[in-house]
Amino acid sequence: MRLLLTNDDGIDAEGLHILAKCFEKDNEVIVAAPNMQRSGSGHSITTDRSLTAEEVKIPGINSKAYSINGTPADCVRVGLNKIEDKKIDMVISGINNGFNLGIDVLYSGTVSAAIEAAICKVPSMAVSLDTKGGNYDYNIAAKYALEVFSTIRGRYKKDDVVLNLNVPLLPIEKIKGIKVCNMGFKYKRKGMDSKECNETTDVKYINDGYVTLTPLHYDLTNYNIMKQVAELFSKMS
């Protein structure tokens, strides 16, 4: 398959390089990443200047790589529409230096890059690894990213859904497996409140030693209250 790789930690980030090494073995990979650290940039885009893509050589990587003077979302748009004229089968964003759990996905440049791909009707995945505390290994996150990719390859037909993958800071033999789950509220490193402890969320399962996989969508409509809100304003129409 033909893959576009990006991130929000920048073109020089170790997580991105390891992800590229992993996936270029059996796929055609193109890297398009910010020229500098852009963590926490959310879904911002550049409107005050022209974007440029400079081809660079990443040591140990055979794939073409481009350094872009924009946000993660910019990099996906440029990668899909400007750098190459061939179809991209999937966009993978990461490996992020740190979790993207719960509502933190709203601030994450890593997740926003993947969401931008979905807006462009390209399947995507965001990959994040807990790195707080040291002794982390991006290769573990790359392994799980490849496992998810291999599972959905040839079967995953949805082009407007983002798969948000988070990997805990544990030796690979101590990770209990993968849990497909919904978003929690807020990740708290020093513990969860009693409500979160009883939920089947990404926050809960990460704390229990699982890798989490959450399907996301860019449609933020609250369909659960659509009817109630419509009724409130029905006399105004």
Protein Blocks (a to p, Z undefined) as FASTA:
>chain_A
ZZddddfeojklmklmmmmmmmmmmpccdddddfbdcehkljadcfkbccdddddddehi
abdcdddfbdfklmmmmmmmmmpmcdcfbdcedjdedddehjllmmpmklmmmmmmmmno
pacddddddfehgjiafklmmmmmmmmmmmmgokambfkbccddddddddfklpgbjcdd
dddfbdcfkbccfklmmpccfklmmmnopacdddddfblcdfklmmmmmmmmmmmZZ
